[in-house]
C-alpha cells in the first residue's frame, strides 16, 4: 500500500512538473506584452498598450506577418492540391514499384533536408530568377514538403470506397469531377491535416526565407523576429514578447478553427 501511494505521488509530481515546464513560458508570453518593463520572470501585468504601439511604429513588423501569411497560405494551397492529385493517382493506378517509389520519396525527403540541399536550391533559384521572390520561395518549400504530404494523404485516399467513384462514372462524371465532388469530400479531414501541417512548417521556417529573401520588406516574421534585438545584441523583451504574441495568434486561431470544424477526427466523411 505504501509503495502504491508513493508511486502515485511520484507520478502526479512528475505530471505537475511537466505542466509547469510548458505552462510557465505561455504565461510569460501572455503577460509580458502588457507589462511596462518585462523581465524573464512571470509577473502580473499592468496592462499597458505601449509595447503594441512600438510594434505598430516598427517599419517591418506588421508587414512581415502579412508576408508570413502569403508564404504559408500559398505553400499550403499548392501542397494540398498537388499532393491530393498525386496521392489519388498513386492510390488508384497500379504501377510496378509504386510502394517502393513512395517509400523512396519519403526516405529521400527525410535524409536530404532543406539545409543539406540549400546550395543547389540557391543556385537553381539564381538560374531561374527566383531570388528575392515570394513565388520562388513558395515553390521551393512546396517541393520540400510534397513527398511527405503525398505519403500521408495516400492513406486517406486508400480508404475511399471505389464504389462511390464507379457510381459517378455511370452518370458520366469526368476524372476531375470525381476527384472534386466524390473523393475530396470524403478525404477532407486528411486535406485539413496536410494544410495545418504545411502552414506550421512554413510559419516557423527561418533558414529558407533568410537565405532567399534579401529584401527586408519581403521577409516573413520568423526572420524579422531575429532582428528585434538591441544594438548590443541583447533581447528587447518589450518588442520580442509583443511581436511573439502577435506571431503566435494566427497559428492558435488556425488550431481552434480546425479543432472545432473537424475535432481531429480523421475517419473521413463516410457515415458509419
Phi, psi and omega per residue, in radians:
X1 nan -0.767 3.127
X2 -1.096 -0.698 3.116
X3 -1.123 -0.687 3.132
X4 -1.112 -0.796 -3.138
X5 -1.106 -0.739 3.132
X6 -1.113 -0.664 3.112
X7 -1.137 -0.725 3.120
X8 -1.157 -0.694 3.105
X9 -1.100 -0.762 3.105
X10 -1.092 -0.703 -3.140
X11 -1.107 -0.853 -3.109
X12 -1.193 -0.543 3.057
X13 -1.133 -0.747 3.107
X14 -1.100 -0.758 3.115
X15 -1.073 -0.729 3.130
X16 -1.117 -0.684 3.120
X17 -1.153 -0.724 3.110
X18 -1.128 -0.738 3.096
X19 -1.088 -0.719 3.115
X20 -1.142 -0.666 -3.129
X21 -1.056 -0.672 -3.124
X22 -1.588 -0.435 -3.051
X23 -1.458 -0.680 -3.076
X24 -1.037 -0.786 3.074
X25 -1.060 -0.624 3.113
X26 -1.189 -0.674 3.079
X27 -1.112 -0.692 3.108
X28 -1.111 -0.761 -3.135
X29 -1.127 -0.558 -3.130
X30 -1.407 -0.419 -3.065
X31 -1.795 -0.610 -3.053
X32 -1.048 -0.686 3.135
X33 -1.092 -0.369 -3.118
X34 -1.778 0.259 -3.136
X35 -1.917 2.401 -3.090
X36 -1.117 -0.791 -3.132
X37 -2.253 1.376 -3.087
X38 -1.193 2.559 3.037
X39 -2.149 -2.958 3.115
X40 -1.421 -0.032 3.112
X41 -1.614 2.638 3.046
X42 -1.451 2.034 -3.111
X43 -2.256 2.815 3.065
X44 -1.234 2.175 -3.075
X45 -1.275 2.725 3.038
X46 -1.703 0.169 2.999
X47 0.970 1.018 3.023
X48 -1.729 2.639 3.107
X49 -1.847 0.167 -3.096
X50 -1.087 -0.701 -3.109
X51 -1.142 -0.637 3.103
X52 -1.211 -0.558 3.085
X53 -1.161 -0.610 3.083
X54 -1.093 -0.727 3.115
X55 -1.149 -0.711 3.128
X56 -1.108 -0.584 3.138
X57 -1.415 -0.241 3.137
X58 -1.193 2.321 -3.037
X59 -1.208 -0.345 -3.026
X60 -2.177 -0.120 -3.003
X61 -1.102 -1.004 -3.103
X62 -1.171 -0.634 3.099
X63 -1.106 -0.587 3.122
X64 -1.178 -0.585 3.078
X65 -1.151 -0.676 3.069
X66 -1.119 -0.739 3.104
X67 -1.063 -0.700 3.106
X68 -1.097 -0.709 3.106
X69 -1.111 -0.732 3.137
X70 -1.078 -0.825 -3.125
X71 -1.147 -0.766 -3.085
X72 -1.176 -0.826 -3.107
X73 -1.203 -0.740 3.132
X74 -1.076 -0.775 3.118
X75 -1.172 -0.709 -3.130
X76 -1.093 -0.738 3.138
X77 -1.068 -0.836 -3.122
X78 -1.128 -0.772 -3.099
X79 -1.141 -0.757 -3.122
X80 -1.125 -0.839 -3.093
X81 -1.145 -0.871 -3.057
X82 -1.221 -0.686 3.130
X83 -1.195 -0.630 3.121
X84 -1.129 -0.798 -3.142
X85 -1.139 -0.780 -3.129
X86 -1.156 -0.747 -3.132
X87 -1.149 -0.646 3.116
X88 -1.128 -0.751 3.125
X89 -1.127 -0.765 -3.141
X90 -1.190 -0.485 3.139
X91 -1.341 -0.551 -3.029
X92 -1.764 -0.449 -3.095
X93 -1.728 2.212 3.135
X94 -1.512 1.823 3.133
X95 -1.959 2.480 3.070
X96 -1.074 2.255 3.123
X97 1.320 0.376 -3.100
X98 -1.098 -0.857 -3.122
X99 -1.144 -0.655 3.106
X100 -1.116 -0.649 3.109
X101 -1.112 -0.758 3.136
X102 -1.086 -0.810 -3.132
X103 -1.176 -0.591 3.105
X104 -1.156 -0.747 3.102
X105 -1.075 -0.778 3.139
X106 -1.138 -0.718 -3.136
X107 -1.144 -0.790 -3.132
X108 -1.142 -0.678 3.130
X109 -1.174 -0.449 3.114
X110 -1.432 -0.639 -3.106
X111 -1.385 -0.870 -3.106
X112 -1.595 1.499 -3.117
X113 -1.361 3.044 3.119
X114 -1.049 -0.579 3.126
X115 -1.168 -0.751 -3.120
X116 -1.191 -0.565 -3.100
X117 -1.683 0.234 -3.021
X118 -1.122 -0.696 -3.104
X119 -1.124 -0.916 3.100
X120 -1.121 -0.596 3.098
X121 -1.148 -0.711 3.110
X122 -1.117 -0.740 3.104
X123 -1.125 -0.712 3.115
X124 -1.118 -0.720 3.120
X125 -1.105 -0.640 3.101
X126 -1.150 -0.799 -3.114
X127 -1.089 -0.616 -3.107
X128 -1.602 0.007 3.137
X129 1.203 0.604 -3.090
X130 -1.838 0.112 3.078
X131 -1.206 2.473 3.129
X132 1.076 0.683 -3.116
X133 -2.380 2.302 3.063
X134 -1.093 -0.642 -3.132
X135 -1.081 -0.803 3.130
X136 -1.088 -0.733 3.139
X137 -1.148 -0.701 3.105
X138 -1.079 -0.756 -3.139
X139 -1.125 -0.726 -3.119
X140 -1.172 -0.771 3.131
X141 -1.199 -0.581 3.071
X142 -1.091 -0.788 3.119
X143 -1.074 -0.605 3.136
X144 -1.273 -0.525 -3.082
X145 -1.637 -0.294 -3.043
X146 -1.059 -0.817 -3.080
X147 -0.980 -0.829 3.138
X148 -1.165 -0.628 3.134
X149 -1.145 -0.731 3.113
X150 -1.087 -0.752 -3.136
X151 -1.079 -0.709 -3.103
X152 -1.269 -0.770 -3.038
X153 -1.302 -0.360 3.131
X154 -1.099 -0.594 3.102
X155 -1.073 -0.661 3.090
X156 -1.194 -0.687 3.125
X157 -1.123 -0.650 -3.107
X158 -1.145 -0.442 -3.110
X159 -1.502 -0.090 3.129
X160 -1.334 2.122 -3.126
X161 -1.073 2.268 3.134
X162 -1.202 -0.335 3.133
X163 -1.117 -0.543 3.079
X164 -1.077 -0.775 -3.115
X165 -1.215 -0.669 3.127
X166 -1.124 -0.656 3.089
X167 -1.129 -0.689 3.124
X168 -1.159 -0.650 3.121
X169 -1.147 -0.608 3.124
X170 -1.047 -0.600 -3.140
X171 -1.580 0.220 2.996
X172 1.512 0.347 -3.140
X173 -1.305 2.442 3.088
X174 -1.393 2.898 3.133
X175 -0.985 -0.738 3.131
X176 -1.158 -0.646 3.090
X177 -1.155 -0.633 3.099
X178 -1.123 -0.784 3.130
X179 -1.086 -0.775 -3.043
X180 -1.264 -0.777 -2.985
X181 -1.721 -0.300 -3.086
X182 -1.979 -0.943 -3.026
X183 -1.317 -0.835 -3.064
X184 -1.017 -0.797 3.105
X185 -1.045 -0.544 -3.116
X186 -1.316 -0.689 -3.073
X187 -1.713 0.307 -3.105
X188 -0.980 -0.729 3.067
X189 -1.040 -0.623 3.094
X190 -1.165 -0.702 3.091
X191 -1.129 -0.654 3.081
X192 -1.122 -0.670 3.095
X193 -1.067 -0.798 3.136
X194 -1.120 -0.709 -3.142
X195 -1.103 -0.813 3.131
X196 -1.105 -0.766 -3.141
X197 -1.086 -0.730 3.138
X198 -1.162 -0.824 -3.120
X199 -1.072 -0.720 3.127
X200 -1.101 -0.688 3.125
X201 -1.172 -0.763 -3.105
X202 -1.267 -0.684 -3.067
X203 -1.057 -0.654 -3.120
X204 -1.708 0.125 -3.108
X205 -1.312 2.187 -3.134
X206 -1.893 -0.751 -2.961
X207 -1.137 -0.891 -3.086
X208 -1.036 -0.912 3.115
X209 -1.098 -0.611 -3.121
X210 -1.116 -0.640 -3.096
X211 -1.510 -0.569 -3.020
X212 -1.702 -0.231 -3.131
X213 -2.094 1.823 3.134
X214 -1.584 -0.400 3.109
X215 -1.332 2.057 -3.065
X216 -1.114 -0.440 3.134
X217 -1.269 -0.272 3.134
X218 -1.806 -0.099 -3.073
X219 -1.319 2.507 -3.142
X220 -1.381 3.091 -3.056
X221 -1.141 -0.576 -3.136
X222 -1.064 -0.552 3.124
X223 -1.469 -0.733 -3.141
X224 -1.093 -0.617 3.137
X225 -1.032 -0.567 3.141
X226 -1.130 -0.394 -3.094
X227 -1.614 -0.062 -3.062
X228 -1.500 1.052 3.100
X229 -2.224 2.816 3.105
X230 -1.275 2.991 -3.141
X231 -1.104 -0.450 3.114
X232 -1.487 0.045 3.120
X233 1.513 0.128 3.123
X234 -1.510 2.615 3.138
X235 -1.210 2.223 3.041
X236 -1.496 1.654 -2.995
X237 -1.109 -0.558 3.098
X238 -1.032 -0.895 -3.071
X239 -1.309 -0.758 -3.083
X240 -1.118 -0.765 -3.115
X241 -1.161 -0.744 -3.130
X242 -1.176 -0.783 3.131
X243 -1.167 -0.636 3.098
X244 -1.101 -0.664 3.099
X245 -1.140 -0.800 3.108
X246 -1.125 -0.598 -3.132
X247 -1.176 -0.560 -3.091
X248 -1.525 -0.327 -3.069
X249 -1.041 -0.845 -3.129
X250 -1.031 -0.666 -3.137
X251 -1.186 -0.699 3.113
X252 -1.132 -0.754 3.118
X253 -1.103 -0.689 3.096
X254 -1.090 -0.763 3.120
X255 -1.065 -0.781 -3.120
X256 -1.126 -0.689 3.141
X257 -1.130 -0.856 -3.113
X258 -1.158 -0.684 3.134
X259 -1.116 -0.697 -3.140
X260 -1.237 -0.662 -3.057
X261 -1.365 -0.693 -3.074
X262 -1.999 -0.350 -3.138
X263 1.055 0.331 -3.109
X264 0.969 0.652 3.009
X265 -1.693 1.913 -2.988
X266 -1.781 0.502 -3.120
X267 -1.505 0.012 3.126
X268 1.563 -2.981 -3.061
X269 -1.784 0.288 -3.110
X270 -1.541 2.203 3.079
X271 -1.303 2.369 -3.100
X272 -1.943 nan nan
